[in-house]
């Protein structure tokens, strides 16, 4: 099988890493890729803002399957163009990708499907935002209606800060915000593969959105993740599929916009039960790094089955015992404007740590095959082990060997779970 993976981040490197280990994959391509992906697949230039460019590349490479990683191209319709050109494509149409592209649209779908989620107001003006704040009270939850690379959400007890975020979102062309009630309880990420009808869940993970230890500082695209969740209820996955993902997939199909790809359900286990925080229309980063680290079933035919309507024919997925933890190494000043172009050293030494490996995110090759930073989140360092303690230790052992001037990372990824300090209300 010949496969093309579209994207540039650690999520795409995790997909490439898993597909490279699949004996059924004869050729593996990526576009535009990064320095780490280039070591495991043949990389090609591609403008991710031009959804019509991907079919030309897929035709040139004569691939059997295209896997679209990031949300931006999906919302722009790259999957529509690929399917119209006859390529099996893992990723939703532009119409179905609105599940992520518009928070207001997602709320409407959930209301129609009876999916439990936070109470919310869709606001087009600051006056409406003020009314919503008065109704819900603090902490204030303000979400940009559109795509914001994981950084469009502000949760704060400071009304002035919340209003300022709303003002910035509303100032955009066609800007809207969604103001929600605050949800208590631990958060869970669950990816579910779907061909538009059948839903196949992966294993749950938890990510860490805030930039600093102790969940302090601004939101980021994600600073680390772990899987499995030893504190989660035994029936969590079945409950999410039955009450959240299957009804959502059915609702989208009934609307004439079937969803093909992965539905990422961001969830809160609250004192009032399961609630959806948000949906994404693609694999999450950094959760993909730990979920795929634990998947024993070869990945290629699973993604192809979703892309071609045959998920119901798959055998049950098989999973490795133990745990996986990933720690993100971020560039100086991230999540602000990151400092880029700095040389990354210690990658070979980190890769030699038993049970650890490095996935690249914001990297590129410079002169003399030197790896330099090119984005805010630079690397995802993955550790696997018999339990969370061992996986954490291996991940951080490898992190300590990476040298990137000015970089930072969180030291508490999966720590509370390892210590048994997480409880479900």
C-alpha positions in Angstrom: 0.0 0.0 0.0 1.2 3.5 -0.9 0.2 6.2 1.6 0.5 10.0 1.7 0.2 11.8 5.1 -0.5 15.5 4.9 0.8 17.8 7.7 3.9 19.1 9.5 3.5 18.3 13.2 4.2 15.7 15.8 0.7 14.3 15.2 1.7 13.6 11.6 5.1 12.2 12.7 3.2 9.8 15.1 1.0 8.7 12.2 4.1 8.2 9.9 5.9 6.4 12.7 3.0 4.0 13.2 2.5 3.5 9.4 6.3 2.9 8.9 6.1 0.0 11.2 3.2 -1.6 9.2 4.4 -4.4 6.9 1.6 -3.7 4.5 2.9 -0.2 3.7 5.2 -0.4 0.7 5.7 3.4 0.2 5.2 6.1 2.7 5.1 9.8 1.7 4.4 13.0 3.6 3.8 16.6 2.7 5.2 18.9 3.6 6.6 17.0 6.7 9.4 18.0 9.0 12.9 17.0 9.8 11.8 13.9 11.8 9.2 12.8 9.3 11.9 13.0 6.6 13.8 10.2 8.3 10.8 7.8 8.0 9.0 8.9 4.8 9.7 10.6 1.6 8.7 14.3 2.0 7.3 16.6 -0.7 6.5 20.3 -0.7 2.8 21.2 -0.4 0.9 24.4 0.2 -1.5 23.5 3.1 -3.6 26.6 2.4 -4.4 25.4 -1.2 -6.8 22.5 -1.0 -6.5 21.8 -4.8 -2.8 21.0 -4.6 -3.1 17.7 -2.7 -4.8 15.7 -5.5 -2.0 16.6 -8.0 0.6 15.3 -5.6 -1.5 12.2 -4.8 -1.8 11.5 -8.5 1.9 12.0 -9.1 2.7 9.6 -6.3 -0.1 7.2 -7.3 -1.1 6.6 -3.7 -3.8 4.2 -2.4 -4.7 6.3 0.7 -4.3 9.9 1.8 -4.4 10.7 5.5 -5.0 14.4 6.3 -3.6 15.4 9.7 -4.3 19.1 10.5 -7.7 20.8 10.7 -6.9 23.8 8.5 -6.8 21.9 5.2 -9.9 19.9 6.2 -11.9 23.0 6.9 -10.7 24.3 3.5 -12.0 21.2 1.8 -8.9 19.2 0.9 -10.7 15.9 1.5 -13.5 17.0 -0.9 -10.9 17.7 -3.7 -9.1 14.4 -3.0 -12.3 12.3 -3.1 -13.4 14.1 -6.3 -10.1 13.0 -7.9 -10.8 9.4 -6.9 -8.5 9.0 -3.9 -9.4 7.1 -0.7 -9.1 9.8 1.9 -9.1 9.6 5.7 -10.5 13.0 6.8 -13.9 14.6 6.7 -15.4 16.9 4.0 -15.4 20.6 4.6 -19.1 20.4 5.5 -18.5 17.7 8.2 -15.3 19.4 9.4 -17.5 22.3 10.6 -17.9 20.2 13.7 -14.5 21.7 14.6 -14.5 24.7 12.3 -17.5 26.3 14.1 -18.2 25.9 17.8 -21.7 27.3 17.2 -22.3 24.6 14.5 -21.1 21.9 16.9 -23.5 23.1 19.6 -26.4 22.9 17.1 -25.4 19.3 16.1 -25.2 18.3 19.7 -28.6 19.8 20.5 -30.2 18.0 17.6 -28.5 14.7 18.6 -29.2 15.0 22.3 -25.5 15.0 23.2 -24.7 16.2 26.8 -22.6 19.4 26.7 -22.2 22.6 28.5 -24.9 25.2 28.5 -23.8 28.0 26.1 -24.6 31.3 24.4 -23.5 32.1 20.9 -22.6 35.9 21.0 -22.2 38.4 18.2 -21.6 41.4 20.4 -19.9 42.4 23.7 -23.4 43.2 25.1 -24.5 39.6 24.5 -21.2 38.4 26.1 -21.9 40.5 29.2 -25.4 39.0 29.5 -23.9 35.5 29.2 -21.3 36.3 31.9 -24.1 37.4 34.2 -26.0 34.2 33.7 -23.1 31.7 34.1 -20.9 33.6 36.5 -17.2 32.9 37.1 -15.0 31.2 36.0 -15.7 32.6 32.6 -15.3 30.3 29.5 -15.0 32.2 26.2 -14.3 30.3 23.0 -13.5 31.7 19.5 -16.1 30.3 17.2 -13.6 29.5 14.5 -10.2 27.6 14.3 -7.6 28.9 16.7 -5.0 26.1 16.8 -6.0 25.1 20.3 -5.5 28.6 21.7 -8.9 30.2 21.1 -10.3 29.4 24.5 -9.9 31.4 27.7 -11.0 30.2 31.1 -10.5 32.8 33.8 -12.0 34.2 36.9 -11.0 37.7 35.8 -14.0 39.3 34.0 -11.8 42.0 32.4 -9.5 39.4 30.8 -12.5 37.3 29.6 -14.1 40.4 28.0 -10.8 41.3 26.3 -10.6 37.8 24.7 -14.2 38.1 23.5 -13.4 41.6 22.1 -10.4 40.2 20.1 -12.5 37.3 18.7 -15.4 39.5 17.8 -13.1 42.0 16.0 -12.2 39.3 13.4 -14.1 39.2 10.1 -17.3 37.5 10.9 -16.2 37.0 14.5 -18.4 35.3 17.0 -17.8 33.8 20.4 -19.4 31.0 22.4 -19.7 31.7 26.1 -20.2 28.5 28.2 -20.8 27.4 31.7 -17.7 26.2 33.5 -17.4 22.4 33.7 -15.8 20.9 36.7 -14.0 17.5 36.8 -11.1 15.9 34.9 -10.9 16.2 31.2 -10.6 13.2 28.7 -9.8 13.0 25.1 -11.3 10.1 23.1 -10.7 9.6 19.4 -13.2 7.6 17.4 -12.7 6.4 13.9 -15.7 6.5 11.7 -16.7 5.8 8.1 -19.9 7.8 8.4 -21.8 5.0 10.0 -19.7 2.6 12.1 -17.8 4.1 15.1 -14.6 2.4 16.4 -13.1 4.0 19.5 -9.4 4.2 20.3 -8.1 4.4 23.9 -8.7 7.5 26.0 -6.0 10.0 26.8 -5.6 13.2 28.8 -3.7 16.2 27.6 -2.3 19.3 29.3 -3.3 22.5 27.7 -1.8 25.2 30.0 1.8 26.1 29.4 3.2 25.8 32.9 3.2 23.2 35.7 0.1 23.1 37.8 -2.1 24.1 34.9 -0.9 27.7 35.1 -0.4 30.2 32.3 -2.2 30.6 28.9 -3.6 27.8 26.8 -1.4 26.1 24.2 -1.9 23.5 21.5 -0.9 21.0 24.2 2.2 20.4 26.4 1.9 16.7 26.9 -0.4 13.7 27.3 -0.7 10.2 28.7 -2.7 7.0 28.2 -4.4 5.0 29.6 -6.3 6.7 32.4 -6.2 4.6 35.5 -8.8 6.8 37.2 -11.4 6.6 34.5 -14.7 4.6 34.9 -14.5 1.2 33.3 -17.5 1.9 31.1 -16.2 5.4 29.9 -15.4 4.5 26.3 -18.7 2.6 25.7 -20.6 5.4 27.4 -19.0 8.1 25.2 -19.6 6.1 22.0 -23.2 5.5 22.9 -24.2 8.9 24.2 -21.8 11.2 22.3 -20.0 10.0 19.2 -22.5 7.6 17.6 -25.4 10.1 17.9 -23.2 12.9 16.5 -22.1 10.7 13.5 -25.7 9.7 12.9 -26.9 13.3 13.0 -24.3 14.4 10.5 -25.2 11.6 8.2 -28.9 12.5 8.4 -28.0 16.1 7.5 -26.4 14.8 4.3 -22.8 15.5 5.5 -21.4 12.1 6.6 -18.3 12.3 8.7 -15.3 10.1 7.5 -12.2 10.2 9.6 -11.7 10.7 13.3 -14.1 12.4 15.7 -12.1 13.8 18.6 -14.4 14.2 21.6 -13.0 16.5 24.3 -14.9 15.6 27.4 -15.3 16.6 31.1 -16.4 14.1 33.7 -18.4 16.5 35.9 -20.4 16.2 39.1 -23.4 16.2 36.9 -22.1 13.5 34.6 -20.4 13.3 31.2 -20.2 16.6 29.2 -18.7 17.4 25.8 -16.3 20.4 25.9 -15.6 20.4 22.2 -15.3 18.3 19.1 -12.3 18.2 16.7 -12.4 16.8 13.2 -8.9 15.2 13.3 -6.4 13.4 15.6 -5.4 15.6 18.6 -1.8 16.6 19.2 -0.2 15.5 21.6 -2.7 12.8 22.5 -2.1 10.9 19.2 1.5 10.4 20.2 0.5 8.3 23.3 -2.6 6.6 21.8 -0.7 5.3 18.7 2.2 4.3 21.0 -0.1 1.7 22.6 -1.9 0.5 19.4 -0.8 -3.0 18.5 -3.1 -3.4 15.5 -1.3 -2.3 12.3 -2.6 1.1 11.4 -2.8 1.2 7.6 -5.8 -1.1 7.0 -7.7 0.5 9.9 -7.4 4.0 8.3 -8.2 2.5 4.8 -11.3 0.8 6.2 -12.6 4.1 7.6 -11.8 5.9 4.3 -13.6 3.3 2.2 -16.7 2.5 4.4 -15.5 -0.9 5.7 -15.0 -0.3 9.4 -17.7 -2.7 10.3 -15.6 -5.5 8.7 -12.6 -4.9 11.0 -11.6 -7.2 13.8 -11.4 -5.6 17.3 -8.4 -3.4 17.7 -5.6 -4.8 19.9 -3.7 -2.7 22.4 -0.4 -3.0 24.2 -0.3 -3.4 28.0 1.3 -0.6 29.9 1.3 3.1 29.5 2.6 5.9 27.3 3.5 9.5 28.2 4.6 12.3 25.9 6.3 15.6 26.9 6.3 18.5 24.6 9.5 20.6 24.3 8.5 24.1 23.3 10.5 27.0 21.9 11.4 30.1 23.8 8.4 32.5 24.2 5.8 29.9 23.2 2.7 30.2 23.2 3.5 33.8 22.2 5.6 34.4 19.1 8.2 31.6 19.3 11.9 32.0 18.8 12.8 29.8 15.8 15.9 28.8 13.9 17.9 27.4 16.9 19.8 24.2 16.6 18.4 21.2 18.3 21.0 18.8 19.8 20.9 15.6 21.7 18.3 13.8 19.5 20.4 10.7 19.0 21.2 10.4 22.7 17.5 10.8 23.6 16.5 8.1 21.0 18.8 5.7 22.8 16.9 5.9 26.0 15.2 2.5 26.6 11.5 2.8 25.9 11.7 6.3 24.6 11.6 8.0 21.1 11.4 11.5 19.8 8.7 12.8 17.4 9.3 16.1 15.6 6.8 18.9 15.5 8.3 22.4 14.6 11.6 21.3 13.0 13.3 21.6 9.7 16.6 20.6 8.2 19.2 23.3 7.7 22.7 23.3 6.3 24.7 20.1 6.8 21.6 18.2 7.8 21.4 20.2 11.0 18.0 20.1 12.7 16.7 23.5 13.7 13.5 24.7 15.4 10.8 26.1 13.1 7.7 26.4 15.3 6.3 26.8 18.8 6.1 23.2 19.8 9.3 21.7 18.6 9.4 18.1 19.8 7.2 15.4 21.4 9.2 13.0 23.5 7.4 9.7 24.1 8.1 7.2 26.8 6.4 3.8 27.1 6.6 1.5 30.1 4.8 -1.1 32.2 2.9 1.7 34.0 2.7 5.5 34.1 5.6 5.8 36.5 8.0 3.9 34.2 6.7 5.7 31.1 7.1 9.1 32.7 10.6 8.3 33.9 11.7 7.2 30.4 10.1 10.2 28.7 11.8 12.7 31.1 15.1 10.9 30.9 15.0 11.5 27.1 13.8 15.1 27.5 16.8 15.8 29.7 19.2 14.8 26.9 17.7 17.3 24.3 19.4 20.6 24.1 17.5 23.6 22.6 18.5 27.0 23.9 15.6 28.8 25.6 13.2 25.9 25.4 10.8 24.9 28.1 8.6 21.9 29.0 6.2 20.9 31.8 7.7 18.7 34.5 4.3 17.4 35.8 2.8 15.5 32.8 0.9 12.5 34.1 2.2 13.1 37.6 -1.2 13.4 39.4 -2.4 10.3 37.6 0.7 8.4 38.6 0.2 9.4 42.3 -3.5 8.5 42.2 -4.6 12.1 42.9 -7.2 12.4 40.1 -10.8 11.7 41.1 -14.1 11.8 39.2 -16.8 13.8 40.9 
